[in-house]
Amino acid sequence: MVFLPDESRSLPPPPLFNKGSAWLGFVGWMTALMDNTFNQRPVLRAGVHRQILLTTVGWFVGYYLTKRMEYIYAKTDRELLEYVKRHPEDFKVAGT
Amino acid sequence: PPLLAFTRSAFVARKPNYAQPNWLGVGLAFGTSAALWALLIKNHNEDVMEYERRQKEGHRKCTGCS
């Protein structure tokens, strides 16, 4: 099971800043801030390298997950529309 | 059960020193972040170019569908 098949490259790639990457980047950042809280460190000023690393990891994972999600949606749409095309008798417009 | 507990050998265990920055950790964190960003941006740009190249090529019918 390939994460991103070759035909996914025929789709327009999502922008670097997309809902998946932004959200998971934010989650990563919050994780770093929570880690600061649990270890009784200054929340924003401590462990900036950790904050940056976790934000980056979240962003990275979010980008590829979004890419896969868009591919799955496009594939489903293609299969759906192919089916509709092949069975026109089942999809007559009302009244005709 | 004791097997599930995380144990360290008393011969090498150390109390963490919070007086000084853990420069190795900091370096690894920044290095990894830089590497991940570089990889992400490079892959994104390659994907954009590949998409535009395929658009120019024109659509071939159904390559190994589904």
Backbone of each chain as nested JSON, in Angstrom:
{
  "chains": [
    {"id": "A", "residues": [
      {"number": 1, "name": "MET", "atoms": {"N": [0.85, -1.208, 0.0], "CA": [0.0, 0.0, 0.0], "C": [0.88, 1.251, 0.0]}},
      {"number": 2, "name": "VAL", "atoms": {"N": [0.86, 1.928, -1.144], "CA": [1.701, 3.121, -1.282], "C": [0.975, 4.307, -0.651]}},
      {"number": 3, "name": "PHE", "atoms": {"N": [1.729, 5.154, 0.042], "CA": [1.105, 6.319, 0.684], "C": [0.633, 7.324, -0.352]}},
      {"number": 4, "name": "LEU", "atoms": {"N": [1.471, 7.571, -1.371], "CA": [1.122, 8.522, -2.436], "C": [1.478, 7.897, -3.776]}},
      {"number": 5, "name": "PRO", "atoms": {"N": [0.486, 7.282, -4.463], "CA": [0.79, 6.683, -5.772], "C": [1.23, 7.733, -6.771]}},
      {"number": 6, "name": "ASP", "atoms": {"N": [1.871, 7.267, -7.843], "CA": [2.425, 8.192, -8.815], "C": [1.354, 9.102, -9.405]}},
      {"number": 7, "name": "GLU", "atoms": {"N": [0.131, 8.569, -9.614], "CA": [-0.874, 9.406, -10.268], "C": [-1.314, 10.571, -9.377]}},
      {"number": 8, "name": "SER", "atoms": {"N": [-0.982, 10.518, -8.073], "CA": [-1.314, 11.659, -7.213], "C": [-0.531, 12.891, -7.64]}},
      {"number": 9, "name": "ARG", "atoms": {"N": [0.565, 12.692, -8.389], "CA": [1.358, 13.842, -8.839], "C": [0.696, 14.566, -10.012]}},
      {"number": 10, "name": "SER", "atoms": {"N": [-0.383, 13.932, -10.568], "CA": [-1.114, 14.627, -11.62], "C": [-2.092, 15.63, -11.028]}},
      {"number": 11, "name": "LEU", "atoms": {"N": [-2.266, 15.583, -9.716], "CA": [-3.154, 16.543, -9.065], "C": [-2.355, 17.786, -8.702]}},
      {"number": 12, "name": "PRO", "atoms": {"N": [-3.016, 18.957, -8.659], "CA": [-2.283, 20.136, -8.186], "C": [-1.859, 19.938, -6.743]}},
      {"number": 13, "name": "PRO", "atoms": {"N": [-0.582, 20.133, -6.433], "CA": [-0.141, 19.921, -5.053], "C": [-0.764, 20.966, -4.12]}},
      {"number": 14, "name": "PRO", "atoms": {"N": [-1.114, 20.558, -2.894], "CA": [-1.664, 21.54, -1.959], "C": [-0.609, 22.583, -1.628]}},
      {"number": 15, "name": "PRO", "atoms": {"N": [-1.032, 23.812, -1.279], "CA": [-0.028, 24.814, -0.89], "C": [0.692, 24.362, 0.373]}},
      {"number": 16, "name": "LEU", "atoms": {"N": [1.909, 24.877, 0.577], "CA": [2.684, 24.5, 1.768], "C": [1.907, 24.816, 3.039]}},
      {"number": 17, "name": "PHE", "atoms": {"N": [1.187, 25.955, 3.002], "CA": [0.344, 26.334, 4.141], "C": [-1.064, 25.855, 3.828]}},
      {"number": 18, "name": "ASN", "atoms": {"N": [-1.437, 24.673, 4.324], "CA": [-2.788, 24.167, 4.09], "C": [-3.387, 23.751, 5.425]}},
      {"number": 19, "name": "LYS", "atoms": {"N": [-4.675, 23.389, 5.397], "CA": [-5.358, 23.158, 6.676], "C": [-4.675, 22.048, 7.484]}},
      {"number": 20, "name": "GLY", "atoms": {"N": [-4.203, 21.004, 6.79], "CA": [-3.553, 19.912, 7.521], "C": [-2.243, 20.329, 8.142]}},
      {"number": 21, "name": "SER", "atoms": {"N": [-1.401, 20.983, 7.324], "CA": [-0.071, 21.342, 7.821], "C": [-0.186, 22.404, 8.907]}},
      {"number": 22, "name": "ALA", "atoms": {"N": [-1.084, 23.401, 8.698], "CA": [-1.206, 24.464, 9.69], "C": [-1.716, 23.905, 11.012]}},
      {"number": 23, "name": "TRP", "atoms": {"N": [-2.731, 23.031, 10.93], "CA": [-3.303, 22.504, 12.169], "C": [-2.321, 21.612, 12.903]}},
      {"number": 24, "name": "LEU", "atoms": {"N": [-1.696, 20.665, 12.213], "CA": [-0.764, 19.767, 12.897], "C": [0.486, 20.508, 13.365]}},
      {"number": 25, "name": "GLY", "atoms": {"N": [0.874, 21.551, 12.609], "CA": [1.98, 22.38, 13.083], "C": [1.607, 23.044, 14.398]}},
      {"number": 26, "name": "PHE", "atoms": {"N": [0.373, 23.551, 14.456], "CA": [-0.125, 24.164, 15.681], "C": [-0.179, 23.15, 16.813]}},
      {"number": 27, "name": "VAL", "atoms": {"N": [-0.668, 21.932, 16.507], "CA": [-0.73, 20.867, 17.52], "C": [0.669, 20.556, 18.043]}},
      {"number": 28, "name": "GLY", "atoms": {"N": [1.631, 20.497, 17.128], "CA": [3.02, 20.239, 17.546], "C": [3.52, 21.324, 18.476]}},
      {"number": 29, "name": "TRP", "atoms": {"N": [3.201, 22.572, 18.113], "CA": [3.642, 23.687, 18.949], "C": [3.007, 23.613, 20.322]}},
      {"number": 30, "name": "MET", "atoms": {"N": [1.699, 23.322, 20.355], "CA": [0.992, 23.21, 21.629], "C": [1.573, 22.093, 22.479]}},
      {"number": 31, "name": "THR", "atoms": {"N": [1.971, 20.979, 21.808], "CA": [2.581, 19.872, 22.544], "C": [3.849, 20.335, 23.246]}},
      {"number": 32, "name": "ALA", "atoms": {"N": [4.658, 21.128, 22.531], "CA": [5.887, 21.636, 23.139], "C": [5.558, 22.553, 24.316]}},
      {"number": 33, "name": "LEU", "atoms": {"N": [4.543, 23.394, 24.144], "CA": [4.173, 24.306, 25.232], "C": [3.633, 23.524, 26.43]}},
      {"number": 34, "name": "MET", "atoms": {"N": [2.861, 22.442, 26.133], "CA": [2.335, 21.615, 27.23], "C": [3.471, 20.929, 27.964]}},
      {"number": 35, "name": "ASP", "atoms": {"N": [4.456, 20.467, 27.2], "CA": [5.616, 19.836, 27.828], "C": [6.308, 20.824, 28.767]}},
      {"number": 36, "name": "ASN", "atoms": {"N": [6.393, 22.089, 28.329], "CA": [6.961, 23.114, 29.213], "C": [6.137, 23.255, 30.477]}},
      {"number": 37, "name": "THR", "atoms": {"N": [4.812, 23.264, 30.312], "CA": [3.93, 23.419, 31.473], "C": [4.119, 22.272, 32.447]}},
      {"number": 38, "name": "PHE", "atoms": {"N": [4.119, 21.026, 31.912], "CA": [4.206, 19.866, 32.808], "C": [5.535, 19.799, 33.538]}},
      {"number": 39, "name": "ASN", "atoms": {"N": [6.574, 20.358, 32.951], "CA": [7.872, 20.347, 33.609], "C": [8.178, 21.655, 34.3]}},
      {"number": 40, "name": "GLN", "atoms": {"N": [7.146, 22.434, 34.5], "CA": [7.24, 23.692, 35.256], "C": [8.332, 24.589, 34.712]}},
      {"number": 41, "name": "ARG", "atoms": {"N": [8.343, 24.778, 33.389], "CA": [9.258, 25.71, 32.747], "C": [8.434, 26.893, 32.251]}},
      {"number": 42, "name": "PRO", "atoms": {"N": [9.097, 28.038, 31.999], "CA": [8.348, 29.157, 31.405], "C": [7.748, 28.712, 30.074]}},
      {"number": 43, "name": "VAL", "atoms": {"N": [6.438, 28.917, 29.915], "CA": [5.715, 28.242, 28.834], "C": [6.223, 28.634, 27.447]}},
      {"number": 44, "name": "LEU", "atoms": {"N": [6.352, 29.93, 27.182], "CA": [6.694, 30.359, 25.822], "C": [8.183, 30.517, 25.624]}},
      {"number": 45, "name": "ARG", "atoms": {"N": [8.906, 30.863, 26.698], "CA": [10.308, 31.232, 26.508], "C": [11.255, 30.045, 26.621]}},
      {"number": 46, "name": "ALA", "atoms": {"N": [10.767, 28.904, 27.132], "CA": [11.667, 27.765, 27.326], "C": [11.625, 26.831, 26.123]}},
      {"number": 47, "name": "GLY", "atoms": {"N": [12.757, 26.202, 25.879], "CA": [12.805, 25.148, 24.865], "C": [12.316, 25.583, 23.494]}},
      {"number": 48, "name": "VAL", "atoms": {"N": [12.817, 26.73, 23.019], "CA": [12.384, 27.212, 21.701], "C": [12.763, 26.204, 20.626]}},
      {"number": 49, "name": "HIS", "atoms": {"N": [13.896, 25.508, 20.831], "CA": [14.309, 24.514, 19.83], "C": [13.297, 23.38, 19.772]}},
      {"number": 50, "name": "ARG", "atoms": {"N": [12.717, 23.03, 20.918], "CA": [11.69, 21.985, 20.937], "C": [10.433, 22.466, 20.237]}},
      {"number": 51, "name": "GLN", "atoms": {"N": [10.069, 23.745, 20.511], "CA": [8.855, 24.289, 19.892], "C": [9.002, 24.268, 18.376]}},
      {"number": 52, "name": "ILE", "atoms": {"N": [10.174, 24.703, 17.916], "CA": [10.392, 24.747, 16.467], "C": [10.369, 23.334, 15.902]}},
      {"number": 53, "name": "LEU", "atoms": {"N": [11.029, 22.384, 16.582], "CA": [11.101, 21.02, 16.057], "C": [9.715, 20.394, 15.98]}},
      {"number": 54, "name": "LEU", "atoms": {"N": [8.939, 20.509, 17.06], "CA": [7.623, 19.871, 17.063], "C": [6.679, 20.532, 16.065]}},
      {"number": 55, "name": "THR", "atoms": {"N": [6.786, 21.873, 15.933], "CA": [5.963, 22.556, 14.918], "C": [6.332, 22.051, 13.526]}},
      {"number": 56, "name": "THR", "atoms": {"N": [7.627, 21.916, 13.289], "CA": [8.084, 21.456, 11.975], "C": [7.597, 20.049, 11.68]}},
      {"number": 57, "name": "VAL", "atoms": {"N": [7.73, 19.15, 12.679], "CA": [7.294, 17.765, 12.461], "C": [5.799, 17.732, 12.164]}},
      {"number": 58, "name": "GLY", "atoms": {"N": [5.025, 18.507, 12.942], "CA": [3.584, 18.563, 12.704], "C": [3.274, 19.072, 11.316]}},
      {"number": 59, "name": "TRP", "atoms": {"N": [3.948, 20.137, 10.924], "CA": [3.733, 20.743, 9.598], "C": [4.022, 19.726, 8.504]}},
      {"number": 60, "name": "PHE", "atoms": {"N": [5.141, 19.029, 8.639], "CA": [5.595, 18.046, 7.658], "C": [4.556, 16.934, 7.498]}},
      {"number": 61, "name": "VAL", "atoms": {"N": [4.146, 16.342, 8.655], "CA": [3.172, 15.249, 8.612], "C": [1.843, 15.754, 8.059]}},
      {"number": 62, "name": "GLY", "atoms": {"N": [1.442, 16.958, 8.482], "CA": [0.165, 17.52, 8.024], "C": [0.143, 17.733, 6.529]}},
      {"number": 63, "name": "TYR", "atoms": {"N": [1.263, 18.19, 5.978], "CA": [1.316, 18.43, 4.536], "C": [1.072, 17.136, 3.776]}},
      {"number": 64, "name": "TYR", "atoms": {"N": [1.754, 16.051, 4.157], "CA": [1.615, 14.803, 3.414], "C": [0.269, 14.145, 3.64]}},
      {"number": 65, "name": "LEU", "atoms": {"N": [-0.274, 14.29, 4.849], "CA": [-1.613, 13.744, 5.087], "C": [-2.646, 14.466, 4.231]}},
      {"number": 66, "name": "THR", "atoms": {"N": [-2.514, 15.811, 4.113], "CA": [-3.44, 16.572, 3.272], "C": [-3.319, 16.133, 1.824]}},
      {"number": 67, "name": "LYS", "atoms": {"N": [-2.084, 15.918, 1.386], "CA": [-1.855, 15.49, 0.013], "C": [-2.549, 14.161, -0.246]}},
      {"number": 68, "name": "ARG", "atoms": {"N": [-2.445, 13.23, 0.714], "CA": [-3.072, 11.93, 0.542], "C": [-4.594, 12.069, 0.569]}},
      {"number": 69, "name": "MET", "atoms": {"N": [-5.088, 12.929, 1.459], "CA": [-6.526, 13.137, 1.558], "C": [-7.08, 13.661, 0.238]}},
      {"number": 70, "name": "GLU", "atoms": {"N": [-6.403, 14.645, -0.353], "CA": [-6.88, 15.196, -1.626], "C": [-6.837, 14.142, -2.715]}},
      {"number": 71, "name": "TYR", "atoms": {"N": [-5.815, 13.279, -2.659], "CA": [-5.728, 12.209, -3.655], "C": [-6.897, 11.246, -3.5]}},
      {"number": 72, "name": "ILE", "atoms": {"N": [-7.202, 10.849, -2.253], "CA": [-8.299, 9.9, -2.026], "C": [-9.625, 10.5, -2.493]}},
      {"number": 73, "name": "TYR", "atoms": {"N": [-9.848, 11.788, -2.196], "CA": [-11.089, 12.441, -2.629], "C": [-11.178, 12.483, -4.159]}},
      {"number": 74, "name": "ALA", "atoms": {"N": [-10.059, 12.82, -4.8], "CA": [-10.061, 12.905, -6.262], "C": [-10.327, 11.537, -6.869]}},
      {"number": 75, "name": "LYS", "atoms": {"N": [-9.71, 10.504, -6.293], "CA": [-9.896, 9.141, -6.802], "C": [-11.349, 8.716, -6.642]}},
      {"number": 76, "name": "THR", "atoms": {"N": [-11.94, 8.996, -5.474], "CA": [-13.33, 8.637, -5.243], "C": [-14.24, 9.353, -6.229]}},
      {"number": 77, "name": "ASP", "atoms": {"N": [-13.971, 10.657, -6.432], "CA": [-14.772, 11.421, -7.39], "C": [-14.675, 10.829, -8.778]}},
      {"number": 78, "name": "ARG", "atoms": {"N": [-13.465, 10.454, -9.185], "CA": [-13.274, 9.904, -10.522], "C": [-14.06, 8.619, -10.675]}},
      {"number": 79, "name": "GLU", "atoms": {"N": [-13.976, 7.729, -9.677], "CA": [-14.683, 6.447, -9.762], "C": [-16.19, 6.664, -9.778]}},
      {"number": 80, "name": "LEU", "atoms": {"N": [-16.641, 7.62, -8.96], "CA": [-18.072, 7.921, -8.9], "C": [-18.571, 8.409, -10.257]}},
      {"number": 81, "name": "LEU", "atoms": {"N": [-17.849, 9.377, -10.841], "CA": [-18.293, 9.959, -12.11], "C": [-18.211, 8.939, -13.238]}},
      {"number": 82, "name": "GLU", "atoms": {"N": [-17.205, 8.04, -13.169], "CA": [-17.124, 6.976, -14.169], "C": [-18.339, 6.083, -14.09]}},
      {"number": 83, "name": "TYR", "atoms": {"N": [-18.748, 5.751, -12.883], "CA": [-19.918, 4.89, -12.707], "C": [-21.161, 5.568, -13.275]}},
      {"number": 84, "name": "VAL", "atoms": {"N": [-21.301, 6.856, -12.951], "CA": [-22.459, 7.601, -13.444], "C": [-22.478, 7.593, -14.967]}},
      {"number": 85, "name": "LYS", "atoms": {"N": [-21.281, 7.784, -15.571], "CA": [-21.221, 7.796, -17.034], "C": [-21.604, 6.45, -17.615]}},
      {"number": 86, "name": "ARG", "atoms": {"N": [-21.241, 5.372, -16.916], "CA": [-21.488, 4.039, -17.47], "C": [-22.904, 3.553, -17.228]}},
      {"number": 87, "name": "HIS", "atoms": {"N": [-23.635, 4.214, -16.35], "CA": [-25.003, 3.788, -16.07], "C": [-25.946, 4.964, -16.219]}},
      {"number": 88, "name": "PRO", "atoms": {"N": [-26.031, 5.537, -17.434], "CA": [-26.864, 6.721, -17.614], "C": [-28.338, 6.452, -17.337]}},
      {"number": 89, "name": "GLU", "atoms": {"N": [-28.756, 5.197, -17.54], "CA": [-30.181, 4.9, -17.333], "C": [-30.57, 5.079, -15.864]}},
      {"number": 90, "name": "ASP", "atoms": {"N": [-29.599, 4.951, -14.978], "CA": [-29.914, 5.103, -13.555], "C": [-29.879, 6.542, -13.098]}},
      {"number": 91, "name": "PHE", "atoms": {"N": [-29.4, 7.443, -13.985], "CA": [-29.194, 8.815, -13.539], "C": [-29.894, 9.803, -14.453]}},
      {"number": 92, "name": "LYS", "atoms": {"N": [-31.115, 9.43, -14.87], "CA": [-31.843, 10.335, -15.737], "C": [-32.287, 11.555, -14.958]}},
      {"number": 93, "name": "VAL", "atoms": {"N": [-32.253, 12.706, -15.647], "CA": [-32.754, 13.935, -15.019], "C": [-34.261, 13.797, -14.834]}},
      {"number": 94, "name": "ALA", "atoms": {"N": [-34.798, 14.306, -13.739], "CA": [-36.215, 14.144, -13.422], "C": [-37.072, 14.697, -14.56]}},
      {"number": 95, "name": "GLY", "atoms": {"N": [-38.021, 13.896, -14.996], "CA": [-38.972, 14.382, -16.016], "C": [-38.658, 13.885, -17.421]}},
      {"number": 96, "name": "THR", "atoms": {"N": [-37.395, 13.535, -17.727], "CA": [-37.075, 13.085, -19.11], "C": [-37.269, 11.56, -19.236]}}
    ]},
    {"id": "B", "residues": [
      {"number": 1, "name": "PRO", "atoms": {"N": [4.288, -5.012, 36.898], "CA": [5.454, -5.909, 36.933], "C": [6.707, -5.114, 36.612]}},
      {"number": 2, "name": "PRO", "atoms": {"N": [7.798, -5.414, 37.243], "CA": [9.026, -4.618, 37.11], "C": [9.509, -4.554, 35.667]}},
      {"number": 3, "name": "LEU", "atoms": {"N": [9.19, -5.566, 34.86], "CA": [9.713, -5.592, 33.5], "C": [9.193, -4.421, 32.675]}},
      {"number": 4, "name": "LEU", "atoms": {"N": [7.985, -3.948, 33.035], "CA": [7.404, -2.875, 32.233], "C": [7.964, -1.509, 32.609]}},
      {"number": 5, "name": "ALA", "atoms": {"N": [8.568, -1.424, 33.783], "CA": [9.079, -0.118, 34.217], "C": [10.352, 0.205, 33.446]}},
      {"number": 6, "name": "PHE", "atoms": {"N": [10.524, 1.454, 33.108], "CA": [11.725, 1.878, 32.41], "C": [12.864, 1.963, 33.418]}},
      {"number": 7, "name": "THR", "atoms": {"N": [13.885, 1.151, 33.24], "CA": [14.969, 1.14, 34.214], "C": [16.271, 1.564, 33.563]}},
      {"number": 8, "name": "ARG", "atoms": {"N": [17.093, 2.243, 34.32], "CA": [18.419, 2.639, 33.846], "C": [19.454, 2.061, 34.798]}},
      {"number": 9, "name": "SER", "atoms": {"N": [20.592, 1.762, 34.246], "CA": [21.653, 1.237, 35.103], "C": [22.149, 2.345, 36.026]}},
      {"number": 10, "name": "ALA", "atoms": {"N": [22.301, 2.025, 37.29], "CA": [22.765, 3.025, 38.255], "C": [24.207, 3.435, 37.969]}},
      {"number": 11, "name": "PHE", "atoms": {"N": [24.924, 2.633, 37.183], "CA": [26.326, 2.963, 36.892], "C": [26.432, 4.135, 35.93]}},
      {"number": 12, "name": "VAL", "atoms": {"N": [25.431, 4.296, 35.036], "CA": [25.542, 5.35, 34.027], "C": [24.485, 6.43, 34.174]}},
      {"number": 13, "name": "ALA", "atoms": {"N": [23.505, 6.206, 35.045], "CA": [22.442, 7.202, 35.185], "C": [23.018, 8.464, 35.799]}},
      {"number": 14, "name": "ARG", "atoms": {"N": [22.512, 9.593, 35.285], "CA": [23.009, 10.877, 35.781], "C": [21.831, 11.789, 36.026]}},
      {"number": 15, "name": "LYS", "atoms": {"N": [21.992, 12.709, 36.95], "CA": [20.941, 13.711, 37.115], "C": [21.125, 14.738, 36.005]}},
      {"number": 16, "name": "PRO", "atoms": {"N": [20.038, 15.112, 35.34], "CA": [20.223, 16.096, 34.263], "C": [20.72, 17.432, 34.802]}},
      {"number": 17, "name": "ASN", "atoms": {"N": [21.63, 18.074, 34.091], "CA": [22.195, 19.346, 34.526], "C": [21.453, 20.474, 33.827]}},
      {"number": 18, "name": "TYR", "atoms": {"N": [20.608, 21.16, 34.582], "CA": [19.823, 22.229, 33.974], "C": [20.509, 23.581, 34.039]}},
      {"number": 19, "name": "ALA", "atoms": {"N": [21.746, 23.62, 34.57], "CA": [22.447, 24.9, 34.663], "C": [22.915, 25.356, 33.285]}},
      {"number": 20, "name": "GLN", "atoms": {"N": [23.196, 24.394, 32.411], "CA": [23.722, 24.755, 31.076], "C": [22.799, 24.207, 30.005]}},
      {"number": 21, "name": "PRO", "atoms": {"N": [22.751, 24.882, 28.842], "CA": [21.939, 24.337, 27.756], "C": [22.493, 22.997, 27.298]}},
      {"number": 22, "name": "ASN", "atoms": {"N": [21.589, 22.106, 26.913], "CA": [21.975, 20.821, 26.338], "C": [22.28, 21.063, 24.869]}},
      {"number": 23, "name": "TRP", "atoms": {"N": [23.528, 21.502, 24.593], "CA": [23.844, 21.96, 23.246], "C": [23.666, 20.877, 22.199]}},
      {"number": 24, "name": "LEU", "atoms": {"N": [23.918, 19.621, 22.581], "CA": [23.723, 18.537, 21.615], "C": [22.249, 18.445, 21.219]}},
      {"number": 25, "name": "GLY", "atoms": {"N": [21.393, 18.494, 22.243], "CA": [19.96, 18.426, 21.968], "C": [19.49, 19.597, 21.129]}},
      {"number": 26, "name": "VAL", "atoms": {"N": [19.97, 20.786, 21.484], "CA": [19.575, 21.994, 20.751], "C": [20.021, 21.882, 19.299]}},
      {"number": 27, "name": "GLY", "atoms": {"N": [21.288, 21.462, 19.108], "CA": [21.818, 21.338, 17.753], "C": [21.044, 20.333, 16.93]}},
      {"number": 28, "name": "LEU", "atoms": {"N": [20.767, 19.161, 17.546], "CA": [19.996, 18.136, 16.83], "C": [18.601, 18.637, 16.481]}},
      {"number": 29, "name": "ALA", "atoms": {"N": [17.971, 19.348, 17.429], "CA": [16.614, 19.834, 17.172], "C": [16.61, 20.822, 16.012]}},
      {"number": 30, "name": "PHE", "atoms": {"N": [17.512, 21.81, 16.057], "CA": [17.548, 22.797, 14.976], "C": [17.957, 22.153, 13.654]}},
      {"number": 31, "name": "GLY", "atoms": {"N": [18.933, 21.239, 13.73], "CA": [19.385, 20.569, 12.509], "C": [18.278, 19.764, 11.872]}},
      {"number": 32, "name": "THR", "atoms": {"N": [17.562, 18.996, 12.709], "CA": [16.456, 18.201, 12.181], "C": [15.378, 19.094, 11.593]}},
      {"number": 33, "name": "SER", "atoms": {"N": [15.057, 20.187, 12.289], "CA": [14.022, 21.101, 11.771], "C": [14.441, 21.65, 10.424]}},
      {"number": 34, "name": "ALA", "atoms": {"N": [15.702, 22.102, 10.326], "CA": [16.166, 22.665, 9.056], "C": [16.081, 21.613, 7.958]}},
      {"number": 35, "name": "ALA", "atoms": {"N": [16.499, 20.366, 8.278], "CA": [16.472, 19.309, 7.272], "C": [15.042, 19.022, 6.824]}},
      {"number": 36, "name": "LEU", "atoms": {"N": [14.102, 18.972, 7.794], "CA": [12.713, 18.681, 7.437], "C": [12.122, 19.779, 6.565]}},
      {"number": 37, "name": "TRP", "atoms": {"N": [12.405, 21.045, 6.901], "CA": [11.88, 22.144, 6.077], "C": [12.458, 22.081, 4.66]}},
      {"number": 38, "name": "ALA", "atoms": {"N": [13.783, 21.819, 4.608], "CA": [14.416, 21.762, 3.292], "C": [13.781, 20.659, 2.453]}},
      {"number": 39, "name": "LEU", "atoms": {"N": [13.59, 19.478, 3.082], "CA": [12.992, 18.349, 2.364], "C": [11.575, 18.689, 1.912]}},
      {"number": 40, "name": "LEU", "atoms": {"N": [10.811, 19.298, 2.805], "CA": [9.418, 19.622, 2.494], "C": [9.335, 20.603, 1.335]}},
      {"number": 41, "name": "ILE", "atoms": {"N": [10.125, 21.686, 1.419], "CA": [10.067, 22.714, 0.378], "C": [10.557, 22.145, -0.949]}},
      {"number": 42, "name": "LYS", "atoms": {"N": [11.619, 21.334, -0.894], "CA": [12.135, 20.733, -2.134], "C": [11.077, 19.831, -2.758]}},
      {"number": 43, "name": "ASN", "atoms": {"N": [10.466, 18.954, -1.965], "CA": [9.455, 18.052, -2.501], "C": [8.269, 18.819, -3.055]}},
      {"number": 44, "name": "HIS", "atoms": {"N": [7.863, 19.889, -2.351], "CA": [6.722, 20.673, -2.819], "C": [7.019, 21.303, -4.173]}},
      {"number": 45, "name": "ASN", "atoms": {"N": [8.2, 21.902, -4.291], "CA": [8.543, 22.53, -5.574], "C": [8.628, 21.505, -6.687]}},
      {"number": 46, "name": "GLU", "atoms": {"N": [9.182, 20.322, -6.384], "CA": [9.254, 19.268, -7.401], "C": [7.858, 18.831, -7.817]}},
      {"number": 47, "name": "ASP", "atoms": {"N": [6.949, 18.739, -6.828], "CA": [5.58, 18.321, -7.149], "C": [4.895, 19.359, -8.026]}},
      {"number": 48, "name": "VAL", "atoms": {"N": [5.13, 20.649, -7.729], "CA": [4.522, 21.706, -8.549], "C": [5.019, 21.611, -9.979]}},
      {"number": 49, "name": "MET", "atoms": {"N": [6.341, 21.406, -10.142], "CA": [6.892, 21.317, -11.499], "C": [6.368, 20.092, -12.218]}},
      {"number": 50, "name": "GLU", "atoms": {"N": [6.272, 18.971, -11.497], "CA": [5.791, 17.735, -12.11], "C": [4.338, 17.888, -12.553]}},
      {"number": 51, "name": "TYR", "atoms": {"N": [3.523, 18.555, -11.71], "CA": [2.124, 18.786, -12.064], "C": [2.026, 19.628, -13.331]}},
      {"number": 52, "name": "GLU", "atoms": {"N": [2.82, 20.716, -13.387], "CA": [2.753, 21.592, -14.563], "C": [3.235, 20.865, -15.803]}},
      {"number": 53, "name": "ARG", "atoms": {"N": [4.251, 20.002, -15.624], "CA": [4.756, 19.24, -16.759], "C": [3.665, 18.309, -17.284]}},
      {"number": 54, "name": "ARG", "atoms": {"N": [2.943, 17.668, -16.373], "CA": [1.906, 16.736, -16.81], "C": [0.749, 17.465, -17.466]}},
      {"number": 55, "name": "GLN", "atoms": {"N": [0.459, 18.686, -16.981], "CA": [-0.608, 19.456, -17.613], "C": [-0.247, 19.775, -19.066]}},
      {"number": 56, "name": "LYS", "atoms": {"N": [1.049, 20.138, -19.263], "CA": [1.466, 20.493, -20.629], "C": [1.387, 19.285, -21.543]}},
      {"number": 57, "name": "GLU", "atoms": {"N": [1.693, 18.101, -20.955], "CA": [1.734, 16.882, -21.772], "C": [0.379, 16.575, -22.37]}},
      {"number": 58, "name": "GLY", "atoms": {"N": [-0.687, 17.042, -21.735], "CA": [-2.024, 16.707, -22.202], "C": [-2.482, 15.407, -21.563]}},
      {"number": 59, "name": "HIS", "atoms": {"N": [-3.793, 15.235, -21.476], "CA": [-4.303, 14.101, -20.719], "C": [-4.323, 12.836, -21.559]}},
      {"number": 60, "name": "ARG", "atoms": {"N": [-3.615, 11.818, -21.073], "CA": [-3.724, 10.505, -21.702], "C": [-4.837, 9.751, -20.99]}},
      {"number": 61, "name": "LYS", "atoms": {"N": [-5.521, 8.871, -21.724], "CA": [-6.671, 8.205, -21.121], "C": [-6.241, 7.178, -20.076]}},
      {"number": 62, "name": "CYS", "atoms": {"N": [-6.863, 7.231, -18.966], "CA": [-6.923, 6.158, -17.964], "C": [-5.641, 5.322, -17.812]}},
      {"number": 63, "name": "THR", "atoms": {"N": [-4.663, 5.864, -17.089], "CA": [-3.447, 5.09, -16.893], "C": [-3.623, 4.175, -15.672]}},
      {"number": 64, "name": "GLY", "atoms": {"N": [-3.818, 2.874, -15.935], "CA": [-3.941, 1.905, -14.841], "C": [-4.952, 2.339, -13.787]}},
      {"number": 65, "name": "CYS", "atoms": {"N": [-6.2, 2.455, -14.198], "CA": [-7.228, 3.054, -13.353], "C": [-7.346, 2.388, -11.991]}},
      {"number": 66, "name": "SER", "atoms": {"N": [-7.673, 3.187, -11.015], "CA": [-7.979, 2.751, -9.65], "C": [-6.909, 1.82, -9.116]}}
    ]}
  ]
}
